[in-house]
Every structure is written in C-alpha cells, then in structure tokens.
C-alpha cells in the first residue's frame, strides 16, 4: 500500500480536527482555528506537489474555518490563496474564490483591495473565459471602487478597459461615454493630459462605427474646445479625413487614410477591428443613384 503524502496526512488531521467534538476545556473557536492552520499547511504541501486543485480546495476549507471563528481578514486571505491555486487549473473556480474574497473585503470596508480582486476577475473573464460582457462589468465595478478610494489613475485604466469592451460588444454610446469620462479625468493633470487625444480618437471611431458622422463631427468640435491643441494633432486630422470619406461613401479615400496613419503610428488590434467595422458601414451605404 503506497504511503500517504505529507499533504494527505495534513488534510486528514485537519478534517479530524474540524469534525471533532469540543471538549470541556476547548471552545469551538479554538477547534476551527487549529483546523484552519492545518488546512493551510496542507494547501502549501499540495502546492509543493503541484496539485493545485487540491491546494485550492484545502485553502477553501481553511477559509470556511476562518469564517466560523469570524476571522474576516484571514478568511479573505485564505479565499485569495485558494483563487491563486485554482487559477492554475480552473478559471471558474478561481472566479468563485475571488468573489468570496471580495465579500469579506467589502464587509470590512477594504474597497481598494476589493477593486484589485474584482479587476483580477475581469482579467480572467477576458483572457481565460472570453466572456467580454462579464469582463466589462467587472472592470466597471473595480473602477467605481478605485474612484471611491481616490485611486484615480487605476480607476481610469479600468474604465478605459471597460470602454474598449463596450466597443467590442458594439455598445458604442456606452463606450463613447466612458472614453469621454476618462479623458475629462485626465485633462486635469499635466501627467495624464498627453493621453487625452488617444481617448478622443477612440471615442470618435466609436461614433463612426455607429454610422453617425454627425455625432463624430460634433464631438470633435467639443474636444477641440476642451483642449485647443487637439485640432492640430495627428489624431484629430485623421478623424477629420475619416469623417469626410464616410460622408462621401468613399472607401478608397478611407483605406488610404488608414494606411497613411498606420505608417507613422502602428494601429493596435482594437483600432484595426473598429476601422474594419467603419469600412463595412461605408460598403453598406446604398448608392445615391
């Protein structure tokens, strides 16, 4: 019969401790504290063996013991440790454990940490699960919590990620609103002012993707009024040429403008995708003959 691994021995000890009846001299609290410590040791032993599902399960049981002793901080940490182990093998289990972590953190008013974990959930939905809708919701929730804690730059980064996802989901008005929000927040500081033209470019592309050159034009005027240097930027000039070619239904002029812009400033995937959506819109314009 193969001998038990150190981790298995610890799990059995932890289970036994958690299920034991409390004696005359020990309280239920003590029992669960000790069981929690044993589950934690077992989890670490499983990690040594690269058994991440078992490690996550052990941390989850540790977390439940911490909850029974009302050790909120320790429970939050245990759920987070569970999430980190689960991340190696199951995005769904990692998300569940992170959600538990967030419950404890918000209960304790630790919104900055809750935002970090919510952002982590957003990343998992985006990269592992490919659920853009849920990723977008997580980024927006994280951003709100960051804002609440005055972590403005981090909040803006999350709002910007959410805006990109709204656009990917063809929710252009929501995307425009988020880009403008981030741009307005960035105008105030000399450190972030340089990034404003990027947000306004994205917002303008969203207006064109929703086949609304009128709004794109109006927004461009609004942005130029907010920052007088904007109209002379490559971004603003690019948008102007795009608006003209969309209004003229001229695909060739559109393609030429995109090509020329890309020669100097490489287009990222997001811009490439949205420019393709705009171009398709030009194709679908009925002829005026």
BAFI-3210 file (N, C-alpha, C; in Angstrom, 3 decimals, decimal comma, padded with zeros to 6 digits):
// residues 289
n [1|2|3|4|5|6|7|8|9|10|11|12|13|14|15|16|17|18|19|20|21|22|23|24|25|26|27|28|29|30|31|32|33|34|35|36|37|38|39|40|41|42|43|44|45|46|47|48|49|50|51|52|53|54|55|56|57|58|59|60|61|62|63|64|65|66|67|68|69|70|71|72|73|74|75|76|77|78|79|80|81|82|83|84|85|86|87|88|89|90|91|92|93|94|95|96|97|98|99|100|101|102|103|104|105|106|107|108|109|110|111|112|113|114|115|116|117|118|119|120|121|122|123|124|125|126|127|128|129|130|131|132|133|134|135|136|137|138|139|140|141|142|143|144|145|146|147|148|149|150|151|152|153|154|155|156|157|158|159|160|161|162|163|164|165|166|167|168|169|170|171|172|173|174|175|176|177|178|179|180|181|182|183|184|185|186|187|188|189|190|191|192|193|194|195|196|197|198|199|200|201|202|203|204|205|206|207|208|209|210|211|212|213|214|215|216|217|218|219|220|221|222|223|224|225|226|227|228|229|230|231|232|233|234|235|236|237|238|239|240|241|242|243|244|245|246|247|248|249|250|251|252|253|254|255|256|257|258|259|260|261|262|263|264|265|266|267|268|269|270|271|272|273|274|275|276|277|278|279|280|281|282|283|284|285|286|287|288|289]
n.u [000,839|000,679|002,452|001,022|000,997|002,688|000,909|-001,604|-001,722|-001,825|-004,266|-006,061|-005,674|-006,577|-009,276|-010,173|-009,799|-011,529|-013,976|-014,159|-015,555|-016,121|-014,174|-014,286|-012,606|-011,908|-012,826|-015,243|-014,258|-011,423|-011,005|-011,696|-009,852|-007,454|-007,922|-008,110|-005,453|-004,175|-005,353|-004,294|-001,565|-001,693|-002,568|-000,322|001,494|000,338|000,754|003,487|003,597|002,577|-000,163|-002,708|-005,497|-006,233|-004,826|-006,172|-008,704|-008,090|-007,329|-009,809|-011,311|-009,898|-010,559|-013,286|-013,169|-011,925|-013,959|-015,858|-014,737|-015,083|-012,971|-012,378|-010,381|-008,410|-009,954|-010,557|-007,983|-007,407|-009,319|-008,376|-005,881|-006,776|-007,954|-005,667|-004,398|-006,358|-006,433|-004,474|-005,594|-008,393|-010,410|-013,058|-013,407|-011,501|-012,630|-014,931|-013,762|-012,440|-014,646|-015,705|-013,608|-013,881|-016,362|-015,736|-013,812|-015,242|-017,106|-015,501|-014,912|-012,733|-012,163|-010,312|-008,649|-010,639|-011,321|-008,960|-009,125|-011,508|-010,825|-009,006|-010,772|-012,065|-009,938|-009,599|-012,075|-011,781|-009,376|-009,223|-011,792|-013,111|-015,421|-016,754|-018,743|-019,079|-016,498|-016,354|-018,279|-017,011|-014,674|-015,838|-017,051|-014,803|-013,519|-015,274|-014,988|-012,257|-012,310|-013,806|-011,936|-010,128|-008,177|-007,379|-005,993|-005,776|-008,460|-009,272|-007,826|-009,173|-011,776|-011,203|-010,490|-012,983|-014,427|-013,217|-014,145|-016,933|-017,095|-016,154|-018,322|-020,137|-021,495|-021,728|-022,544|-022,238|-019,521|-018,408|-019,244|-017,761|-015,071|-015,005|-015,403|-013,035|-011,191|-011,895|-011,254|-008,537|-007,637|-007,191|-004,716|-001,253|000,372|-001,205|-002,400|-001,431|-002,441|-005,023|-005,761|-005,710|-007,898|-009,968|-009,699|-010,414|-013,049|-014,151|-013,871|-015,677|-018,085|-018,146|-018,239|-020,766|-022,073|-022,502|-021,634|-022,279|-022,516|-019,866|-018,526|-019,579|-018,687|-015,954|-015,618|-016,370|-014,314|-012,117|-012,684|-012,398|-009,707|-007,425|-005,206|-005,804|-006,979|-004,885|-003,526|-002,283|-004,155|-006,662|-006,694|-006,677|-009,178|-010,854|-010,386|-011,358|-014,072|-014,851|-014,462|-016,256|-018,688|-018,694|-018,963|-016,724|-014,737|-012,093|-010,647|-010,915|-009,514|-006,961|-006,381|-006,302|-004,161|-002,055|-001,975|-001,303|001,274|002,838|001,937|001,565|-001,302|-003,258|-004,780|-007,421|-008,100|-007,774|-009,816|-012,125|-011,942|-012,314|-014,990|-016,123|-015,424|-016,873|-019,397|-019,382|-019,398|-021,916|-023,559|-026,305|-026,301|-026,474|-027,651]
n.v [-001,196|002,179|004,815|007,588|010,935|013,852|015,992|014,754|013,508|015,755|016,885|014,951|015,135|017,741|017,552|015,805|017,318|019,470|018,205|017,223|016,741|019,379|019,570|019,655|021,715|023,180|025,627|025,977|027,824|027,661|025,098|025,390|027,306|025,891|023,811|025,321|026,251|023,822|023,082|025,101|024,483|022,017|022,827|024,256|022,154|020,608|022,369|022,184|019,742|020,313|020,018|021,590|021,892|020,438|021,957|024,399|023,570|022,908|025,392|026,630|025,242|025,951|028,667|028,527|027,593|029,808|031,645|030,618|031,258|033,908|035,350|037,633|038,938|036,925|034,997|036,229|036,346|033,616|032,733|034,157|032,994|030,476|031,099|031,792|029,345|027,838|029,235|028,143|025,908|026,071|028,495|029,113|028,176|029,788|032,325|032,066|031,774|034,222|035,924|035,299|036,265|039,015|039,556|039,433|041,494|043,820|043,891|044,588|047,130|047,445|048,634|049,247|046,987|045,184|046,139|045,539|042,744|042,414|043,447|041,533|039,394|040,396|040,288|037,510|036,703|037,959|036,959|034,189|033,055|034,319|035,940|038,700|040,462|039,952|040,509|043,215|044,216|043,606|045,198|047,733|047,778|047,487|049,862|051,780|051,311|051,880|054,628|055,588|055,260|057,171|056,397|057,414|057,171|054,395|053,746|055,066|053,572|051,146|051,942|052,639|050,151|048,954|050,589|049,935|047,321|047,673|048,807|046,676|045,044|046,292|048,359|051,305|053,976|053,701|053,155|055,537|057,351|056,417|056,729|059,519|060,241|059,279|060,802|063,405|063,193|062,955|065,297|067,158|066,814|067,499|065,323|063,307|064,421|064,169|061,772|062,142|062,673|060,173|058,867|060,445|059,962|057,248|057,420|058,944|057,166|055,250|056,649|056,870|054,183|053,570|054,504|057,270|060,009|062,630|062,988|062,315|064,465|066,605|065,907|066,105|068,843|069,610|068,416|069,828|072,285|071,816|071,269|073,193|072,516|070,184|070,030|070,283|067,923|064,689|062,736|064,076|065,163|062,838|061,710|063,662|063,318|060,729|061,116|062,734|060,908|058,897|060,271|060,886|058,399|057,079|054,563|054,102|056,432|056,309|053,912|054,664|056,745|055,365|053,640|055,458|056,661|054,467|053,976|055,755|055,749|052,837|050,818|049,432|046,229|046,684|049,158|048,470|046,562|048,118|050,003|048,383|047,735|050,251|050,644|048,606|049,585|051,719|050,362|049,339|051,468|052,624|053,224|056,497|056,823]
n.w [000,000|-000,976|000,654|002,434|001,200|002,562|002,414|002,260|004,735|006,390|005,570|006,421|009,166|009,556|008,762|010,712|013,006|012,468|012,493|015,020|018,307|020,617|023,513|027,166|027,880|025,653|023,193|020,506|018,758|019,097|018,118|015,377|014,624|014,885|013,078|010,751|010,520|010,029|007,575|006,021|006,091|004,804|002,269|001,389|001,292|-000,738|-002,855|-003,133|-004,278|-006,664|-006,960|-007,724|-007,712|-005,438|-003,573|-003,763|-002,889|-000,242|000,804|000,546|002,418|004,630|004,639|005,235|007,850|009,040|008,730|010,454|012,845|012,795|011,686|009,731|008,102|007,810|006,577|004,133|003,053|002,866|000,993|-001,173|-001,531|-002,233|-004,680|-006,164|-006,379|-007,729|-010,101|-011,658|-012,732|-013,135|-014,361|-013,642|-010,973|-009,764|-010,105|-008,527|-005,969|-005,749|-005,713|-003,220|-001,635|-002,151|-000,992|001,750|001,907|001,160|003,166|005,268|004,540|002,907|000,217|-001,720|-001,929|-002,609|-005,107|-006,500|-006,549|-007,954|-010,399|-011,129|-011,529|-013,786|-015,628|-015,807|-016,895|-019,332|-020,544|-020,066|-020,109|-022,102|-021,939|-022,731|-021,904|-019,113|-018,264|-018,813|-017,024|-014,585|-014,749|-014,716|-012,198|-010,544|-011,219|-010,166|-007,419|-007,107|-007,718|-005,593|-003,612|-004,201|-006,005|-008,661|-011,160|-011,508|-011,516|-013,867|-015,760|-015,611|-016,372|-018,971|-020,063|-019,843|-021,587|-024,044|-024,255|-024,319|-026,849|-028,404|-028,059|-029,594|-028,331|-028,689|-027,773|-024,954|-024,819|-025,861|-023,886|-021,680|-022,588|-022,824|-020,210|-019,014|-020,417|-019,613|-016,935|-017,196|-018,272|-016,330|-015,133|-015,644|-016,036|-017,137|-019,264|-021,852|-022,777|-023,503|-026,151|-027,303|-026,102|-027,090|-029,786|-029,897|-029,003|-031,100|-033,221|-032,398|-032,701|-035,472|-036,113|-035,298|-037,397|-037,542|-038,562|-038,054|-035,273|-034,681|-035,828|-034,346|-031,783|-032,160|-032,448|-029,901|-028,379|-029,316|-028,295|-025,597|-025,378|-026,773|-028,264|-029,472|-032,087|-033,854|-033,768|-034,916|-034,524|-034,478|-037,064|-038,558|-037,848|-038,955|-041,733|-042,005|-041,372|-043,530|-045,664|-044,991|-045,089|-047,775|-048,771|-049,661|-050,082|-050,903|-050,315|-047,588|-046,936|-047,806|-046,018|-043,599|-044,072|-044,369|-041,831|-040,254|-041,086|-039,686|-037,011|-035,490|-035,797|-033,201|-032,262|-031,438|-032,643|-035,315|-035,629|-035,183|-037,177|-039,360|-038,976|-039,426|-042,094|-043,308|-042,882|-044,659|-047,067|-046,958|-047,335|-049,196|-052,728|-054,194|-056,575]
ca.u [000,000|001,558|002,322|000,312|001,875|002,571|-000,301|-002,776|-001,693|-002,289|-005,703|-006,807|-005,603|-007,426|-010,674|-010,461|-009,891|-012,727|-015,185|-014,118|-016,460|-015,308|-014,067|-014,652|-011,731|-011,615|-014,028|-015,383|-013,338|-010,077|-011,035|-011,667|-008,564|-006,427|-008,229|-007,735|-003,990|-003,808|-005,737|-003,326|-000,331|-001,977|-002,603|001,064|002,116|-000,184|001,422|004,818|003,408|001,926|-001,568|-003,300|-006,924|-006,265|-004,360|-007,291|-009,755|-007,634|-007,450|-011,245|-011,751|-009,277|-011,365|-014,548|-012,833|-011,690|-015,275|-016,547|-014,176|-015,264|-011,691|-012,648|-009,126|-007,781|-010,832|-010,340|-006,662|-007,480|-010,036|-007,499|-004,894|-007,488|-008,098|-004,373|-004,145|-007,348|-006,109|-003,597|-006,304|-009,808|-010,812|-014,363|-013,192|-010,751|-013,586|-015,777|-012,981|-012,221|-015,914|-015,763|-012,632|-014,447|-017,422|-015,097|-013,127|-016,213|-017,696|-014,547|-014,653|-011,423|-012,607|-009,147|-008,277|-011,767|-011,186|-007,869|-009,615|-012,554|-010,081|-008,460|-011,884|-012,226|-008,857|-009,861|-013,183|-011,319|-008,317|-009,389|-013,162|-013,598|-016,761|-016,497|-019,776|-018,767|-015,230|-016,695|-018,958|-016,019|-013,809|-016,584|-017,216|-013,484|-013,248|-016,070|-014,354|-010,999|-012,669|-014,211|-010,733|-009,236|-007,117|-007,954|-005,309|-006,163|-009,882|-009,339|-007,339|-010,266|-012,854|-010,749|-010,655|-014,430|-014,835|-012,775|-015,019|-018,243|-016,972|-016,084|-019,683|-020,962|-022,267|-020,911|-022,821|-021,610|-018,066|-018,103|-019,417|-016,623|-013,843|-015,073|-015,225|-011,606|-010,491|-012,158|-010,464|-007,101|-007,319|-006,853|-003,331|-000,239|000,958|-002,072|-003,028|-000,970|-003,186|-006,405|-006,038|-005,959|-009,287|-010,870|-009,628|-011,226|-014,445|-014,564|-014,004|-016,940|-019,190|-018,167|-018,643|-022,228|-022,543|-023,054|-020,591|-022,728|-022,057|-018,397|-018,137|-019,960|-017,781|-014,627|-015,656|-016,417|-012,980|-011,203|-012,974|-011,869|-008,249|-007,204|-004,127|-006,237|-007,303|-003,669|-002,879|-002,481|-005,405|-007,812|-006,658|-007,067|-010,635|-011,482|-010,326|-012,279|-015,444|-015,098|-014,586|-017,506|-019,796|-018,671|-019,090|-015,526|-013,916|-010,669|-010,074|-010,884|-008,402|-005,703|-006,149|-005,913|-002,819|-001,112|-001,869|-000,630|002,703|003,523|001,517|001,024|-002,655|-003,397|-005,874|-008,727|-008,374|-007,928|-011,164|-013,197|-011,836|-012,958|-016,447|-016,499|-015,287|-018,005|-020,534|-019,325|-019,815|-023,368|-024,344|-026,931|-025,861|-027,408|-028,134]
ca.v [000,000|003,346|005,648|008,848|012,105|014,772|016,804|013,933|013,330|017,016|017,058|014,053|015,729|018,933|017,082|015,209|018,428|020,269|017,429|016,687|017,440|020,220|019,012|020,517|022,877|023,941|026,202|025,699|028,738|027,091|023,933|025,817|027,984|024,855|023,125|026,265|026,218|022,540|023,152|025,981|023,690|021,006|023,532|024,545|020,871|020,247|023,224|021,600|018,578|020,847|019,576|022,917|021,742|020,027|023,107|025,344|023,011|022,994|026,808|026,937|024,702|026,841|029,902|028,252|027,556|031,199|032,298|030,130|031,996|035,340|035,997|038,144|039,175|035,635|034,316|036,886|035,923|032,193|032,633|034,660|031,929|029,429|031,595|031,734|027,935|027,436|029,919|027,299|024,775|026,294|029,897|029,235|028,046|030,976|033,443|031,834|032,058|035,676|036,542|035,141|037,229|040,365|039,672|039,766|042,790|044,928|043,902|045,299|048,468|047,492|048,698|049,278|045,587|044,562|046,561|044,734|041,370|042,496|043,637|040,196|038,631|040,927|039,743|036,081|036,635|038,438|036,173|032,738|032,590|035,065|036,488|040,147|041,152|039,851|041,220|044,639|044,513|043,569|046,377|048,930|047,713|047,780|051,288|052,558|051,180|052,650|056,052|055,825|055,285|058,197|055,820|057,890|056,629|052,988|053,757|055,422|052,439|050,154|052,500|052,574|048,737|048,740|051,285|049,100|046,142|048,150|048,970|045,316|044,495|047,196|049,284|052,490|055,117|053,463|053,281|056,969|057,984|056,032|057,387|060,943|060,330|059,099|061,963|064,547|062,971|063,055|066,677|067,982|066,659|067,593|063,990|062,421|065,203|063,690|060,572|062,524|062,562|058,752|058,557|061,127|059,230|056,032|057,847|059,354|055,952|054,614|057,385|056,491|052,775|053,513|055,144|058,567|061,019|063,916|062,985|062,321|065,848|067,447|065,570|066,623|070,281|069,679|068,083|070,930|073,390|071,433|071,367|073,914|071,904|068,896|070,050|070,198|066,610|063,700|062,019|064,885|065,256|061,501|061,583|064,541|062,670|059,581|061,638|063,146|059,757|058,192|061,085|060,795|056,991|056,811|053,536|054,212|057,527|055,788|052,954|055,420|057,483|054,377|053,161|056,541|056,810|053,267|054,070|056,546|055,253|051,479|050,603|048,224|045,328|047,296|050,158|047,758|045,958|049,116|050,609|047,428|047,916|051,510|050,432|047,773|050,503|052,505|049,445|049,063|052,661|052,451|054,223|057,620|056,971]
ca.w [000,000|-001,034|001,856|002,180|001,053|003,703|002,257|002,602|006,189|006,985|005,275|007,326|010,511|009,552|008,743|012,020|013,959|012,169|012,803|016,386|019,237|021,501|024,862|028,292|028,094|024,428|022,579|019,067|018,080|019,109|017,222|013,973|014,390|014,691|011,814|009,693|010,377|009,403|006,148|005,359|005,914|003,778|000,978|000,998|000,935|-002,073|-003,855|-003,345|-005,173|-007,875|-007,020|-007,482|-007,374|-004,019|-002,784|-003,735|-002,023|001,153|001,192|000,683|003,707|005,624|004,659|005,944|009,286|009,474|008,805|011,660|014,000|012,480|011,350|008,389|007,368|007,481|005,613|002,837|002,567|002,514|-000,295|-002,241|-001,772|-002,979|-006,059|-006,850|-006,715|-008,751|-011,357|-012,457|-013,355|-013,437|-014,230|-012,952|-009,523|-009,330|-010,031|-007,334|-004,749|-005,696|-005,302|-001,751|-001,082|-002,275|000,019|003,041|001,834|001,152|004,507|006,133|004,004|002,225|-001,181|-002,611|-002,180|-003,320|-006,510|-007,083|-006,818|-008,998|-011,651|-011,413|-012,113|-015,140|-016,474|-016,051|-017,863|-020,629|-021,177|-019,930|-020,368|-023,279|-021,722|-022,751|-021,120|-017,670|-018,052|-018,831|-015,750|-013,504|-014,849|-014,294|-010,732|-009,968|-011,428|-009,198|-006,097|-007,124|-007,657|-004,210|-002,760|-004,767|-006,853|-009,920|-012,344|-011,649|-011,906|-015,285|-016,567|-015,661|-017,196|-020,367|-020,470|-019,998|-022,816|-025,175|-024,337|-024,805|-028,306|-028,977|-027,995|-030,416|-027,485|-028,950|-026,882|-023,627|-025,000|-026,003|-022,560|-020,822|-023,074|-022,503|-018,752|-018,726|-020,974|-018,721|-015,724|-017,497|-018,696|-015,165|-014,665|-016,707|-016,241|-017,931|-020,334|-023,168|-023,208|-023,817|-027,600|-027,588|-025,716|-028,020|-031,061|-029,748|-028,930|-032,444|-034,042|-031,982|-033,337|-036,886|-036,207|-035,182|-038,643|-037,167|-038,765|-037,494|-033,867|-034,696|-036,129|-033,208|-030,677|-032,489|-032,117|-028,430|-027,859|-029,660|-027,373|-024,272|-025,438|-028,035|-029,048|-030,036|-033,522|-034,672|-033,576|-035,995|-034,235|-034,912|-038,531|-039,036|-037,692|-039,942|-043,055|-041,958|-041,437|-044,922|-046,570|-044,655|-045,621|-049,241|-049,144|-050,464|-049,417|-051,271|-049,508|-046,216|-046,848|-047,953|-044,763|-042,574|-044,430|-044,108|-040,377|-039,724|-041,412|-038,654|-035,694|-035,683|-035,255|-032,373|-032,692|-031,185|-033,688|-036,588|-035,662|-035,277|-038,515|-040,285|-038,809|-040,089|-043,539|-043,704|-042,903|-045,908|-048,129|-046,887|-047,693|-050,503|-053,705|-054,279|-057,970]
c.u [000,885|001,357|001,660|001,325|001,694|001,277|-001,541|-002,874|-002,257|-003,783|-006,524|-006,824|-006,563|-008,897|-011,079|-010,670|-011,201|-013,996|-015,226|-015,138|-015,591|-015,342|-014,486|-013,884|-011,449|-012,914|-014,072|-014,422|-011,938|-009,987|-010,884|-010,397|-007,486|-006,651|-007,817|-006,235|-003,541|-004,172|-004,741|-002,016|-000,516|-001,952|-001,189|001,791|001,637|000,487|002,817|004,731|002,770|000,504|-002,435|-004,793|-007,040|-005,825|-005,485|-008,399|-009,368|-007,723|-008,927|-011,759|-011,143|-010,150|-012,652|-014,315|-012,625|-013,025|-015,998|-016,009|-014,354|-013,941|-011,772|-011,407|-008,507|-008,612|-010,623|-009,026|-006,700|-008,216|-009,160|-006,421|-005,516|-007,584|-006,786|-004,033|-005,075|-007,020|-005,267|-004,370|-007,753|-010,201|-012,109|-014,195|-012,447|-011,702|-014,468|-015,034|-012,716|-013,485|-016,089|-014,823|-013,243|-015,547|-016,834|-014,481|-014,118|-016,882|-016,814|-014,241|-013,312|-011,649|-011,446|-008,723|-009,380|-011,686|-010,081|-008,359|-010,666|-011,901|-009,481|-009,542|-012,103|-011,194|-009,111|-010,983|-012,690|-010,383|-008,576|-010,758|-013,731|-015,061|-016,616|-017,487|-019,412|-017,459|-015,503|-017,348|-017,962|-015,121|-014,542|-016,761|-015,896|-013,201|-014,009|-015,431|-013,039|-011,289|-013,006|-013,013|-009,704|-008,052|-007,492|-007,314|-005,715|-007,614|-010,012|-008,880|-008,437|-011,437|-012,483|-010,873|-012,126|-014,925|-014,452|-013,725|-016,426|-018,201|-016,905|-017,473|-020,674|-021,877|-021,579|-021,250|-022,178|-020,096|-017,667|-018,184|-018,226|-015,328|-013,838|-014,858|-013,735|-010,812|-010,662|-011,335|-008,979|-006,673|-006,736|-005,371|-002,337|000,368|000,123|-002,667|-002,664|-001,807|-004,599|-006,726|-006,314|-007,412|-010,269|-010,859|-010,530|-012,715|-014,970|-014,751|-015,307|-018,135|-019,291|-018,613|-020,151|-022,882|-023,198|-021,983|-020,974|-022,270|-020,529|-017,888|-018,382|-019,002|-016,392|-014,536|-015,618|-015,018|-011,998|-011,440|-012,403|-010,347|-007,871|-006,093|-004,605|-006,400|-006,061|-002,966|-003,147|-003,806|-006,612|-007,867|-007,122|-008,591|-011,358|-011,515|-011,299|-013,734|-015,788|-015,317|-015,851|-018,690|-019,865|-018,905|-017,903|-014,590|-012,430|-009,988|-009,919|-009,665|-007,058|-005,358|-005,665|-004,478|-001,764|-000,891|-001,044|000,873|003,475|003,211|000,861|-000,355|-002,675|-004,603|-007,238|-009,076|-008,584|-009,334|-012,242|-013,158|-012,453|-014,479|-016,916|-016,487|-016,464|-019,268|-020,574|-019,818|-021,311|-024,216|-024,987|-026,467|-026,918|-027,961|-029,585]
c.v [001,261|004,215|006,971|009,987|012,999|015,598|016,020|013,719|014,585|017,236|016,194|014,604|016,920|018,538|016,575|016,314|019,207|019,537|016,919|017,415|018,268|019,646|020,025|021,836|023,680|024,460|025,807|026,589|028,171|025,940|024,389|026,589|026,957|024,113|024,011|026,258|024,945|022,527|024,015|025,231|022,645|021,640|023,792|023,265|020,404|021,076|022,693|020,440|018,990|020,311|020,799|022,847|021,405|021,181|024,137|024,875|023,156|024,443|027,194|026,439|025,506|028,102|029,684|028,174|028,966|031,934|031,884|030,810|033,498|036,063|036,474|038,310|037,891|034,878|034,896|036,410|034,460|031,999|033,108|033,629|030,776|029,829|031,460|030,291|027,488|028,027|029,030|026,235|025,067|027,752|030,059|029,165|029,266|032,154|033,298|032,200|033,557|036,405|036,445|036,134|038,620|040,592|040,091|041,158|043,951|045,047|044,697|046,703|048,585|047,500|048,726|047,847|044,859|044,890|045,761|043,339|041,371|042,669|042,292|039,315|039,078|040,350|038,273|035,926|036,983|037,425|034,674|032,260|033,209|035,483|038,008|040,913|041,142|040,575|042,714|045,046|044,558|044,803|047,636|048,954|048,056|049,277|052,148|052,512|051,949|054,143|056,452|056,001|056,294|057,621|056,115|057,258|055,182|052,872|054,046|054,286|051,379|050,648|052,413|051,131|048,427|049,387|050,465|047,918|046,530|048,274|047,609|044,679|045,340|048,093|050,642|053,689|054,943|053,649|054,755|057,662|057,678|056,710|058,868|061,166|060,250|060,303|063,180|064,435|063,180|064,469|067,497|067,932|066,740|066,223|063,128|063,123|064,666|062,517|060,897|062,326|061,120|058,388|059,204|060,473|057,998|056,368|058,219|058,155|055,221|055,311|056,999|055,040|052,630|054,274|056,482|059,653|062,377|064,045|063,054|063,751|066,766|067,202|066,155|068,114|070,480|069,441|069,210|072,135|073,095|071,552|071,944|073,291|070,667|068,943|069,950|068,842|065,699|062,976|062,769|064,976|063,938|061,346|062,447|063,921|061,489|060,045|062,020|061,942|058,949|058,955|060,991|059,364|056,526|055,842|053,704|055,291|057,070|054,881|053,668|056,142|056,542|053,909|054,202|056,720|055,672|053,296|054,779|056,013|053,893|051,333|049,342|047,408|045,980|048,275|049,477|047,187|047,004|049,820|049,691|047,537|049,169|051,320|049,627|048,629|051,334|051,643|049,318|050,295|052,448|053,563|055,309|057,802|056,577]
c.w [000,000|000,200|001,475|002,048|002,287|003,632|002,675|004,112|006,873|006,770|006,224|008,749|010,617|009,600|010,125|013,065|013,744|012,588|014,241|017,257|020,172|022,910|025,917|028,250|026,825|023,825|021,102|018,280|017,954|018,115|015,766|013,629|014,075|013,375|010,632|009,440|009,673|007,917|005,369|005,089|004,810|002,385|000,480|000,586|-000,449|-003,162|-004,160|-004,334|-006,505|-008,076|-006,694|-007,152|-005,885|-003,118|-002,649|-002,806|-000,542|001,647|001,379|002,027|004,852|005,781|005,444|007,454|009,825|009,635|010,080|012,913|013,822|012,263|009,900|007,524|006,875|006,450|004,213|002,222|002,104|001,181|-001,439|-002,580|-002,556|-004,448|-006,823|-007,245|-007,845|-010,121|-012,269|-013,221|-013,756|-013,253|-013,441|-011,435|-008,977|-009,158|-008,787|-006,053|-004,619|-005,255|-003,790|-001,062|-001,034|-001,234|001,367|003,014|001,884|002,524|005,467|005,628|003,304|000,707|-002,169|-002,966|-002,942|-004,809|-007,202|-007,462|-007,931|-010,371|-012,099|-012,063|-013,566|-016,094|-016,807|-017,075|-019,266|-021,291|-021,139|-020,412|-021,650|-023,133|-021,589|-021,884|-019,636|-017,349|-017,924|-017,504|-014,592|-013,542|-014,372|-012,770|-010,046|-010,061|-010,422|-007,816|-006,032|-006,989|-006,232|-003,289|-003,269|-005,544|-008,308|-011,147|-012,591|-012,067|-013,390|-016,189|-016,703|-016,514|-018,682|-020,894|-020,716|-021,294|-024,048|-025,374|-024,793|-026,332|-028,996|-029,033|-028,807|-029,586|-027,538|-028,050|-025,500|-023,720|-025,064|-024,639|-021,648|-021,283|-022,691|-021,004|-018,398|-019,234|-020,064|-017,449|-015,959|-017,870|-017,549|-014,810|-015,823|-017,036|-017,184|-019,147|-021,731|-023,685|-023,689|-025,289|-028,010|-027,261|-026,687|-029,400|-030,994|-029,736|-030,318|-033,358|-033,691|-032,637|-034,810|-037,072|-036,038|-036,338|-038,367|-037,311|-038,186|-036,037|-033,807|-034,891|-034,927|-032,025|-030,907|-032,152|-030,600|-027,846|-028,131|-028,758|-025,987|-024,232|-026,796|-028,881|-029,820|-031,558|-034,408|-034,546|-034,771|-035,802|-034,780|-036,438|-039,162|-038,988|-038,727|-041,336|-043,102|-042,085|-042,884|-045,828|-046,281|-045,247|-047,140|-049,726|-049,973|-049,728|-049,691|-050,448|-048,058|-046,033|-046,918|-046,650|-043,661|-042,809|-044,033|-042,595|-039,777|-040,010|-040,308|-037,256|-035,894|-035,038|-034,401|-032,855|-032,551|-032,303|-035,044|-036,713|-035,873|-036,636|-039,574|-040,201|-039,538|-041,605|-044,083|-043,795|-044,171|-047,065|-048,166|-047,200|-049,059|-051,451|-053,865|-055,689|-058,090]
res [x|x|x|x|x|x|x|x|x|x|x|x|x|x|x|x|x|x|x|x|x|x|x|x|x|x|x|x|x|x|x|x|x|x|x|x|x|x|x|x|x|x|x|x|x|x|x|x|x|x|x|x|x|x|x|x|x|x|x|x|x|x|x|x|x|x|x|x|x|x|x|x|x|x|x|x|x|x|x|x|x|x|x|x|x|x|x|x|x|x|x|x|x|x|x|x|x|x|x|x|x|x|x|x|x|x|x|x|x|x|x|x|x|x|x|x|x|x|x|x|x|x|x|x|x|x|x|x|x|x|x|x|x|x|x|x|x|x|x|x|x|x|x|x|x|x|x|x|x|x|x|x|x|x|x|x|x|x|x|x|x|x|x|x|x|x|x|x|x|x|x|x|x|x|x|x|x|x|x|x|x|x|x|x|x|x|x|x|x|x|x|x|x|x|x|x|x|x|x|x|x|x|x|x|x|x|x|x|x|x|x|x|x|x|x|x|x|x|x|x|x|x|x|x|x|x|x|x|x|x|x|x|x|x|x|x|x|x|x|x|x|x|x|x|x|x|x|x|x|x|x|x|x|x|x|x|x|x|x|x|x|x|x|x|x|x|x|x|x|x|x|x|x|x|x|x|x|x|x|x|x|x|x|x|x|x|x|x|x]
***
